[in-house]
């Protein structure tokens, strides 16, 4: 059997009532199957959410400390946001007296188009949730149009710009920020944005976009939300 023959962890059929935690010959692990499955999901994905994996979320909440300990062994920290019902890992930061830790994670910069969409989706999510809308829905066309508002004035290759906007939407879908619906080109916005894009980070992105593109209506909407309702809280 090759690596490609190994089934996804969610597809494995392992007895839940087994009295032993050993799952294979020579297995020296100390976690039962469900906890290992949850740990693998946290390591593989950018985040674990209750809406996407309700069963694993319950495992995480019930075994938070042991899973946190396993991640700490890998120089990773576990962050659990019970309000947004999401959890994610971060690279541990050593004390000033410590040398730099070995790393498993790599920082990946967002593209200009992805940054525009993240800021827009974060503000849109907060505004509609405050108005009682759940789930928050967005269409592909409006996302592409939003990116177009930040298009450089001297752009001539509109087709290439549109392709980059569509690629940004697809990247956020793969990251779990957007979820497909039964309707073509319509998405729900994940509550993970509340936790992964807190207000200080949002302000940084707004400042970057302002420096890159100048003031836009989106900037005014986001800043008005901060002043009037305190909706964009950490």
N, C-alpha and C positions, 0 to 999 in steps of 0.2 A: 504494500500500500504506500502511495506517495503522499506528500503533504497535501496535495490538492484533493486527495480522496477523503480527507478527514472532514466529517460533517460539521456544520456550524454548531456551536455550543447549545443553541436553543433547540436544535433538532435531536440532541442526544437523548436516548431512552435509558435512564438510570433509575433504578428503584429508589424511591424517596424514603422507604421504611427500612433500608439496609442498616444493620447494627454496626457495620464497619464503615470507616471513612475511606478505606483503600478502594481505589477505582481502577487500578491496573497493576500489573505485576511489578513489584519493587516500589510501589507507591509509599513514600515517606511523608506525604502531606498530612496536615492535621485538621483541615477544614472539610466539612461535609460538602456534598455535590452542589447544593443550592448556593452556599456561600462562595464556593470556587467560581460558579457560573456568574454570580454577581461581580466578583472581583475581576474576572476576565472582561466583562462588559464595561466596567469602569476604565480598565486599562486600554481597551480597544477603541472606545468612543470618546468624543469630546466631553460628553456629559451623559448622565443617566436621569431620566425624568419619569415621574409617576404616570403621566399620560401615555408615554410610549411603552413603558415596561412596568405596569402596576405590580406584577408579581415580584420582580427584582427590587422594586422600591420597598416593598414590605420586608424583603430579606435584608436590605441595607439598613432600614430603620431598626430592625430587631437585632442586628449584629454590627452596629456601627463601629464600636470600639475595636473589635477584632479585625474588621476590614481596614480601619484606619491604621492599625498596627502593621498589617501586611504591606500597606502602601508606604508607611514610614520606613520599613526595611529597604525600600527601593528609592529612598530619598524623595518621596512624594508626599504631599499632604492632601487630605480629603476635606472638601468643603461641602457642607450640606445646608441647603436653603429650604427650610420646611415650609415657608410661606409660598415660595414659587414651586415647591416640590420638585427640585432638581438637585443633583449632586455632581461634582466634578473634581478632578485632580489638578494639582499644581506642583511645579517643581519646588522642593523645599529650599529655603534660603538659609545658608549657614550663618551662625553668629560671627561677629567681627573677628573673633579669635580663631575661627575655623578656616581651613582651606576650602576651595570650591569643591562641591560635591560632584561625583560622576552623574551624568544626566541621561535620562531616557527620553525627555521631551525636547522638542525644538520649537523655537518661536517662529511663527509664520506670519508674515506681514499681510494685511488685507490690501487688496487692490483699491484704487480710487473708487471704482464702481461698487465694490463690496462695502466700502466705508460709507458711501452715500446711502446705500440701502439699509445698513445697520442703524444709522442715525434716524433715518425716516421710520423704520419699522419700530424702533424703541419708542419714539414719540407717539406714533400711531397706536401702538399697543396700550400705552399708558392712558392716552386720551379716551380711547374707546372702552377700555376696562372701567375707567372712572365713570363713564356714562352708562355702565351696566351691560355692555355688549360682550357676549361670550358664546362662541369663539370669535376672535378677531380675524376677519377674512380680507385678503388682498388679491388683486388680479395681476397677472403677468403684465398686461398692457400698462397699468398705472405704475408698476415698478420700473419698467423700461422708460416710461415718460419721466419719472422722477430722476433717473440717472441722466437723461437727456438735458435736464435743466442745468446740469453742471458740465455740459459739453463745452470745450474751449471754443471761443468765438470764431477762430480761424480753421475749425475742423472742415475738411472737405470730404473725407471718406466716411459718410454717414453709415454705410453698411457695416463697416468694421466696428464703428462705435456701438451700433445696435447689437452686434454679435458679442462684444465685450459685456454689454449690459445683460444679455441673456445668459452668458457664462457666469456672471456674478450671481444671478438669481439661482442658477443651478448649483453653484458652490454653497450658497446658504441653505439650499434644500438638503444637500448631502451632509452639511454640518448639523442638520436638525433644527435650524432656526425657522425654516418653513416646512410645512407638511402638506403633501398633496391631498386634494379632496376628490370626491367623485366627479366634480365638474372640471372639464378641461381648462388648464391655465388659471386655476384658482387655488389659493393656498390658505391655510390657517397659520397664524403667527404663534410660535411657541412661547410660553411664559419664561423660558430659559433666558430671554433677553433681560428680564428684570435683574437676574443674578449675574449674568456674564457681562453686562454692560451697565455698571452702576453709574450714578450721576457724575462723579469726578472723571471717569473715563469718557462719558458722553460729552462732557464739556471740552475735553482734549480733542475729541474728534470734530466737534463743532468748530473749534478754533482752527484746526487744520483745514477744514473745508472752507472756512471763511478766508483764510490766507490763500488758499489755492484758487478759489472761485469768486470771492466777494460775497456780500450779503445776498440772501435769497429768502423767499417766503418761508422756507422750511426752518431757517434759523430763527425767524421771528416767532413761528409757532412754538418751537421747542422752548425758547426763552420765556415766552408768555406763560407756558405751562408751569415753569419753575416759579415764576413770580406769583401767579394768581392762586394756584391750588396746591403747590408742593407735591404734585403728582409724581415727579421724577425723583423719588427719594431712593436712598441707597438700600 
